[in-house]
């Protein structure tokens, strides 16, 4: 990956047709998946450590909040997309008790390998399935899952709208969709501080801890170009979801979007 220009484009500007955003760059859509795969192959061994360092551990509270509203019950069937290291899946499995049923689907085998190792270390072997797959072409039947979660993964897909349509397709009628993602800060003063932190500190921590500054520079830039809370809700409705809404957390640093399949 190459260092980005000091004068990036307008982060709110969508990519042109046949292109996809990769940080501040617009790249041919066919190339984005490979570029993202390279990012996560690089950071997989230290991904969870970096999450703790970048958020001061607050990401754990955000993820707990997602699983709280998901309210998984024993025997329900859940899909966690882009969840390779297992953070969301482990929480769901524990909530389901003696009847867990969670499939983790991630496009990156390196992330899934980390997740499997973490599951084994925690003794979480029952009810977990690990599948290599693309959020835009999920390898599962129609109307199969009671719940679909995706945490900090939607901004990495090439076609967000297609990923939302796939989420809708694989949910049963009445199934619920939850997306936890970095979003638009609702406080102007905090927004300035957060932007300065993420643009400078994330690449520095990436270089020192993960030995990869460019991947964490991409993280900052992908956050800046991700749709606003209102725009993502609109696109969820366009994909078919009903009862769409969102909850800002940490003044909009992240937002938890939800919707139901009718």
Secondary structure, 3 states (H helix, E strand, C coil): CCCCCCCCCCCCCCCCCCEEEECCEEEEHHHHHHHHHHHHHHHHHHHHHHHHHHHCCHHHHHHHHHHHHHCCCCCCCEEEECCCCCHHHHHHHHHHCCCCCEEEEECCHHHHHHHHHHHHHHCCCCCEEEEECECCECCCCCCCEEEEEEECCHHHCCCHHHHHHHHHHHEEEEEEEEEEEECCCCCHHHHHHHHHHHHHHHHHHHHHHHCCHHHHHHHHHHHHHCCCHHHHHHHHHHCCCEEEEEEEECCCCEEEEEEECC
